[in-house]
Amino acid sequence: MKSIFKVSLLAATVLLAVGCQKEDAKEAPATAPKTEQAVSAASPAMTQYKTDDEKAAYAIGTSFANYLNTSIEKPAEIGIKLDKEIVLKGIEDSFAKKSGMTEEDTKAVLQNLDKRVQEKMQAKAKEKSAASIKAGEEFRAKFAKEDGVKTTKSGIMYKVEKEGTGVTPKATDTVVVNYEGKLIDGKKFDSSYDRKEPATFPLNRVIPGWTEAVQLMKVGSKYQVVIPPELAYGAQDTPTIPANSTLVFEIELMSVKADAAPQAPAHK
């Protein structure tokens, strides 16, 4: 796991420029946009600093300030509160060559911070995963009671919205489908309908739930399919699909192809 709070001595010392400009910032024109970051002729720093070296120095300070500010805010999201004033004090002391910590102390403290961050993130992920499992079980139990819902031995649930009359694919076949994938809260994470183009892929190169479910269908069919996490992405956590998520799909089997096809879409 990568550290989310690694501050090199260079990064720390450069940020002092931000603190040194506090008084100057107060004198900036009232009409200057407070959130302006882009370099422009109207920027106070662009008029205050004349040479390219001065402007570059200020820009480096701004860049590191943004980086460090993010590094302070991220731990706060998991309950680790880092006082910005103390951060600035450490930078000031380092510039003045009177740091209250040795390099060994600094390294040890930051390593401990990394450890605490990892532990808290792991605990948060475990809690989130447990909640996802529980919510999925409750959703599937409710869905199973709906009219027309069938459940396979593996735990896949499906409801026939339209029964086709064409061929039924094998796991080794290539299929052409239209589909929409959602989480149990209704949040959509993928859709061939949105792309306005059906997806084509080998049926044995997708998640197990898809491989099994589509083999239940005939060409021309449209099913609503609910896939438990162990037949989907399991404990894998992605930006769009949280770990141990139950997935809900609308799948329309359009055709079965015998020839080779491209790799499957990312969210199958």
C-alpha positions as CSV (number, residue, x, y, z in Angstrom):
1,M,0.0,0.0,0.0
2,K,1.5,3.4,-1.0
3,S,2.0,6.0,1.7
4,I,-0.5,8.9,1.5
5,F,1.6,11.1,3.7
6,K,5.3,11.2,2.8
7,V,6.9,14.6,3.2
8,S,10.5,15.0,2.0
9,L,12.7,17.6,3.6
10,L,12.7,19.5,0.3
11,A,8.9,19.5,0.1
12,A,8.6,20.6,3.7
13,T,11.1,23.4,3.4
14,V,9.7,24.8,0.1
15,L,6.2,25.1,1.7
16,L,7.6,27.8,4.0
17,A,7.2,30.2,1.2
18,V,3.4,30.0,1.8
19,G,3.8,31.0,5.4
20,C,6.1,33.9,4.5
21,Q,3.5,35.3,2.1
22,K,0.7,35.6,4.7
23,E,1.1,39.3,5.3
24,D,1.5,40.0,1.6
25,A,-1.7,38.0,0.8
26,K,-3.7,40.2,3.1
27,E,-2.8,43.2,1.0
28,A,-3.9,41.6,-2.2
29,P,-6.6,43.5,-4.1
30,A,-10.1,42.6,-2.8
31,T,-11.3,41.9,-6.2
32,A,-8.7,39.1,-6.8
33,P,-10.5,35.7,-7.0
34,K,-9.6,33.8,-3.8
35,T,-9.4,30.5,-5.6
36,E,-7.5,31.6,-8.6
37,Q,-4.6,29.2,-9.3
38,A,-4.0,29.8,-13.0
39,V,-1.1,32.0,-14.0
40,S,-2.3,35.2,-15.6
41,A,-1.3,38.8,-15.9
42,A,-3.9,39.8,-13.2
43,S,-2.5,37.4,-10.6
44,P,-1.0,39.3,-7.6
45,A,2.1,37.0,-7.6
46,M,2.7,37.6,-11.3
47,T,2.9,41.3,-10.7
48,Q,4.7,41.1,-7.3
49,Y,7.5,38.8,-8.6
50,K,9.5,40.1,-11.5
51,T,12.0,37.5,-12.6
52,D,11.4,34.0,-13.9
53,D,13.3,32.6,-10.9
54,E,11.1,34.5,-8.4
55,K,7.9,33.3,-10.1
56,A,9.2,29.8,-10.3
57,A,10.0,29.8,-6.6
58,Y,6.5,31.0,-5.8
59,A,4.9,28.4,-8.1
60,I,6.9,25.6,-6.4
61,G,5.7,26.8,-3.0
62,T,2.1,26.9,-4.2
63,S,2.4,23.4,-5.7
64,F,3.9,21.9,-2.6
65,A,1.3,23.7,-0.4
66,N,-1.5,22.0,-2.5
67,Y,0.2,18.7,-2.1
68,L,0.7,19.0,1.6
69,N,-2.8,20.3,2.1
70,T,-4.2,17.2,0.5
71,S,-1.8,15.0,2.6
72,I,-3.3,16.6,5.7
73,E,-6.9,16.3,4.6
74,K,-6.7,12.6,3.5
75,P,-5.7,11.3,7.0
76,A,-8.5,13.5,8.5
77,E,-11.0,11.4,6.6
78,I,-10.1,8.4,8.6
79,G,-9.8,10.1,12.0
80,I,-6.1,11.2,12.0
81,K,-6.0,14.9,12.6
82,L,-2.8,16.7,11.6
83,D,-2.7,20.3,12.8
84,K,-1.7,22.6,9.9
85,E,-0.2,25.2,12.2
86,I,2.2,22.5,13.6
87,V,3.1,21.4,10.1
88,L,4.0,25.0,9.3
89,K,5.9,25.3,12.6
90,G,8.0,22.3,11.6
91,I,8.7,23.8,8.2
92,E,9.7,27.1,9.8
93,D,12.0,25.4,12.3
94,S,13.6,23.4,9.6
95,F,14.3,26.5,7.5
96,A,15.8,28.1,10.6
97,K,18.0,25.0,11.1
98,K,16.5,24.5,14.6
99,S,14.3,21.4,13.9
100,G,13.1,19.8,17.1
101,M,13.4,16.4,15.5
102,T,16.4,14.5,14.2
103,E,16.2,12.9,10.8
104,E,15.9,9.5,12.5
105,D,13.0,10.8,14.7
106,T,11.3,12.2,11.6
107,K,11.6,9.0,9.7
108,A,10.3,7.0,12.7
109,V,7.3,9.3,13.2
110,L,6.3,9.2,9.6
111,Q,6.7,5.4,9.4
112,N,4.4,5.2,12.5
113,L,2.0,7.5,10.7
114,D,2.0,5.3,7.7
115,K,1.3,2.3,9.9
116,R,-1.6,4.1,11.6
117,V,-3.1,5.2,8.3
118,Q,-2.9,1.6,6.9
119,E,-4.5,0.1,10.0
120,K,-7.3,2.6,10.0
121,M,-7.9,2.2,6.3
122,Q,-7.9,-1.6,6.6
123,A,-10.4,-1.3,9.5
124,K,-12.6,1.0,7.5
125,A,-12.4,-1.2,4.4
126,K,-13.4,-4.2,6.5
127,E,-16.3,-2.4,8.0
128,K,-17.4,-1.2,4.6
129,S,-17.1,-4.7,3.2
130,A,-19.2,-6.2,6.0
131,A,-21.9,-3.6,5.4
132,S,-21.9,-4.4,1.7
133,I,-22.2,-8.1,2.4
134,K,-25.1,-7.6,4.8
135,A,-26.9,-5.2,2.4
136,G,-26.5,-7.6,-0.5
137,E,-27.9,-10.5,1.5
138,E,-30.9,-8.4,2.5
139,F,-31.4,-7.3,-1.1
140,R,-31.2,-10.8,-2.5
141,A,-33.6,-12.2,0.1
142,K,-36.2,-9.5,-0.9
143,F,-35.6,-10.0,-4.6
144,A,-36.1,-13.8,-4.2
145,K,-39.7,-13.2,-3.1
146,E,-40.7,-11.2,-6.2
147,D,-42.9,-12.9,-8.7
148,G,-41.1,-14.9,-11.4
149,V,-37.7,-14.9,-9.7
150,K,-35.7,-18.1,-10.0
151,T,-32.5,-19.0,-8.2
152,T,-29.8,-21.3,-9.5
153,K,-27.8,-23.7,-7.3
154,S,-24.9,-21.3,-7.3
155,G,-27.0,-18.5,-6.0
156,I,-27.6,-16.4,-9.1
157,M,-31.2,-15.0,-9.3
158,Y,-32.9,-14.1,-12.5
159,K,-36.3,-12.9,-13.7
160,V,-37.3,-13.4,-17.4
161,E,-38.5,-10.1,-18.8
162,K,-38.7,-11.4,-22.4
163,E,-38.1,-15.0,-23.5
164,G,-36.3,-15.4,-26.8
165,T,-36.6,-18.2,-29.4
166,G,-33.0,-18.4,-30.7
167,V,-30.1,-20.6,-29.7
168,T,-28.6,-20.9,-26.3
169,P,-24.9,-20.1,-26.0
170,K,-22.2,-22.4,-24.5
171,A,-19.5,-21.1,-22.2
172,T,-17.0,-21.2,-25.1
173,D,-19.2,-19.2,-27.4
174,T,-18.9,-15.5,-28.3
175,V,-22.0,-13.5,-27.5
176,V,-23.4,-10.1,-28.5
177,V,-25.3,-8.4,-25.7
178,N,-26.8,-5.2,-24.6
179,Y,-26.7,-4.7,-20.9
180,E,-26.8,-2.3,-17.9
181,G,-25.1,-3.0,-14.6
182,K,-26.1,-1.4,-11.3
183,L,-25.3,-1.7,-7.6
184,I,-28.2,-2.6,-5.3
185,D,-28.7,1.1,-4.4
186,G,-29.5,1.7,-8.1
187,K,-26.2,3.4,-9.0
188,K,-25.3,2.5,-12.6
189,F,-21.6,1.5,-13.2
190,D,-21.7,0.3,-16.8
191,S,-24.1,0.2,-19.7
192,S,-23.8,-0.7,-23.4
193,Y,-27.0,1.2,-23.9
194,D,-25.3,4.4,-22.9
195,R,-22.5,3.7,-25.4
196,K,-25.1,3.0,-28.0
197,E,-23.3,-0.1,-29.1
198,P,-23.8,-3.8,-28.1
199,A,-20.8,-5.5,-26.4
200,T,-19.2,-8.6,-28.0
201,F,-17.0,-10.9,-25.9
202,P,-16.2,-14.6,-25.3
203,L,-18.6,-15.8,-22.6
204,N,-15.9,-17.6,-20.7
205,R,-13.8,-14.4,-20.2
206,V,-16.2,-12.6,-17.9
207,I,-17.2,-12.9,-14.3
208,P,-18.6,-16.4,-13.3
209,G,-22.1,-15.0,-12.7
210,W,-22.3,-13.7,-16.3
211,T,-20.9,-16.9,-17.8
212,E,-23.6,-18.9,-16.0
213,A,-26.5,-16.5,-16.4
214,V,-26.2,-15.9,-20.1
215,Q,-26.1,-19.7,-20.7
216,L,-29.6,-19.8,-19.3
217,M,-30.8,-17.4,-22.1
218,K,-31.9,-17.9,-25.7
219,V,-31.1,-15.3,-28.4
220,G,-33.8,-12.6,-28.2
221,S,-34.2,-13.0,-24.4
222,K,-33.9,-10.2,-21.9
223,Y,-33.3,-11.1,-18.2
224,Q,-32.9,-9.2,-15.0
225,V,-30.0,-11.0,-13.2
226,V,-28.8,-10.5,-9.6
227,I,-25.3,-11.9,-9.0
228,P,-23.9,-12.4,-5.5
229,P,-20.4,-11.1,-4.8
230,E,-18.6,-14.5,-4.8
231,L,-19.7,-14.9,-8.5
232,A,-18.9,-11.2,-9.3
233,Y,-15.8,-9.3,-8.1
234,G,-15.7,-10.7,-4.6
235,A,-13.4,-8.8,-2.3
236,Q,-11.9,-6.7,-5.1
237,D,-12.6,-3.0,-4.5
238,T,-12.8,-0.6,-7.4
239,P,-13.8,3.0,-7.7
240,T,-17.2,2.0,-9.2
241,I,-17.8,-1.3,-7.6
242,P,-17.2,-1.6,-3.8
243,A,-15.8,-4.9,-2.4
244,N,-18.3,-7.7,-1.9
245,S,-21.0,-6.0,-3.9
246,T,-24.1,-7.8,-5.1
247,L,-24.6,-6.7,-8.7
248,V,-27.8,-6.2,-10.7
249,F,-27.9,-6.5,-14.5
250,E,-30.3,-6.1,-17.3
251,I,-29.1,-8.4,-20.0
252,E,-30.4,-8.7,-23.5
253,L,-28.9,-11.6,-25.6
254,M,-28.8,-10.4,-29.2
255,S,-26.8,-13.1,-31.0
256,V,-24.2,-15.8,-30.7
257,K,-21.1,-15.7,-32.8
258,A,-18.8,-18.5,-33.7
259,D,-15.8,-16.4,-34.6
260,A,-13.2,-14.9,-32.2
261,A,-14.2,-11.6,-30.5
262,P,-12.4,-8.8,-28.6
263,Q,-11.8,-8.9,-24.9
264,A,-14.7,-8.4,-22.6
265,P,-15.7,-5.0,-21.3
266,A,-14.2,-4.0,-17.9
267,H,-17.4,-4.4,-15.9
268,K,-18.6,-7.9,-16.9
